[in-house]
């Protein structure tokens, strides 16, 4: 079996620590029990080799033998295909998990990411742009809330879909935006108390702190 190498930045500012997307993959690798190592690429000076692996100059990427995979959703799917501990093997369960993996990234994060950029930038005044973004996020949360109220995990057992969805909602919860969505908030709490998440989060924080 090929070595799995997860590459992330060597350092990031304090604000995004604990939320850089390599956390999703550390979490999945810990849940799956797959051996891996972490490599670094410079944050401040992004060289051509970085863009060879990640054409947008972002992180993370995963190398698996002669495969180099970028985008956290694609990597989560790849890891799910390698381990039934994070992706069901039965057709119905697998289909359910893959649907919700894509929904977390394409439906929920499509709303939460621009919303969070406005929050981090301090652009949350009484403007049409902010109001529209907040309404967009609210509509997504209203649709997710009853689903999470009825299920412990999205596809029966815990899966890569939950890693993606919980991480997307976790950023929203950072700013108390789940206050009126108790099922979403409880879901994030369930997910982030899992030992694999605790290890992954601690490892990411230690990785970036070591470069200070």
Buried (B, 14 or more C-beta within 10 A) or exposed (E): EEEBBBBBBBBBEEEEBBBBBBBBBBBBBBBBEBEBEBEBBEBEEBEEEBEEBBEEEBBBBBBBEEEBBBBBBBBBBBBBEBBBBBBBEEEEBBEBBBEBBBBBBEBBBBBBBBBBEBBEEEEBEEEEEBEEBBEBBBEBBEEBBEBBEEBEBBBBBBBBBBBBBBBBBBBBBBEEBBEEBEBBBBBBEBBBEBEBBEBBBEBBEEBBEEEE
